[in-house]
Amino acid sequence: MDINNYINSGILELYVAGALSDEENKEVYDVMLKHPEVLNEVLQIEAAILKLTEATAPKDAILDFNPIANKISSQTDTDTKVVNMKAEKLRSSWLSVTGWAAAVILGAGLFWAIQQNSELQSKIKVAETDKEFLEQQIEIADTDLKEAKHLITILRDKDILAIPLGGQAVYPEAYAKVYWDKATNSMYLDAQGLPEPPEGKVYQVWSLTLNPLTPTSLGTLDDFMTDDNKIFAIENANASEAFGITLEPAGGSESPTLEQLYTLGTVASVS
């Protein structure tokens, strides 16, 4: 489409005046969506019409057709005399009527165009919001992918100890797994096999030495409900001989509640 020819064709003036069919109005609207220069031209036409209407409209025009009606009714059917009216006054009244009629038509067209422009701006804002949201999702996905690759690299390291934690009496179906790197004192806990904790409760991870039995807290899994992967990074500088997970009141406990021991596994079993 040649946009310059389209602008010069006169269809935009008819669009603003509201003189096009619904199908033609939609066609012009679609062109405005694709070509900002067409939208700009429509806005300029609207502004020009507003200025023209304001400049030509009579300030105190009062249309009174009663004198004309009285003149006409005073003539008989056979009277062929030309009614002597002031031509300039009649012409002025007629121009006033037609001028205001044109203003109403153009005003209606302008109102419709403004509505369409407002709708266009809303769609543009929605499109921009969708674009920003999509960019954020792509960034999040990229970050998640990098973290997943990093985690896979760690779990495949031959120096990493993998310690399975089996379910205990309180919940035999539970299970978890610890991946411990002694060289860096870092540990990853895969807690996918734990059930959702009751409200007001939290899972707490313990490092254990066995002789004598000495538990050391490694922290609580406060993000258990919101973490989709259920994999948690934990610092562990202890000489751990076993690991356990208990269910404790929110905030954790100073010592493990053995009646609520969900999983337990020893390091010796994988040495």
Secondary structure, DSSP 4 states (H G I P E B T S, - for coil): --HHHHHHTSHHHHHHHT-S-HHHHHHHHHHHHH-HHHHHHHHHHHHHHHHHHHHHS-SS-----HHHHHHHHTS-TT--PPP---HHHHHHHHHHHHHHHHHHHHHHHHHHHHHHHHHHHHHHHHHHHHHHHHHHHHHHHHHHHHHHHHHHHHHT-TT-EEEEEEEETTEEEEEEEEEEETTTTEEEEEEEESPPPPTTEEEEEEEEEETTEEEEEEEE-TTTTT-SS-EEEEE--S--SEEEEEEEETT--SS--GGGEEEEEESGGG-
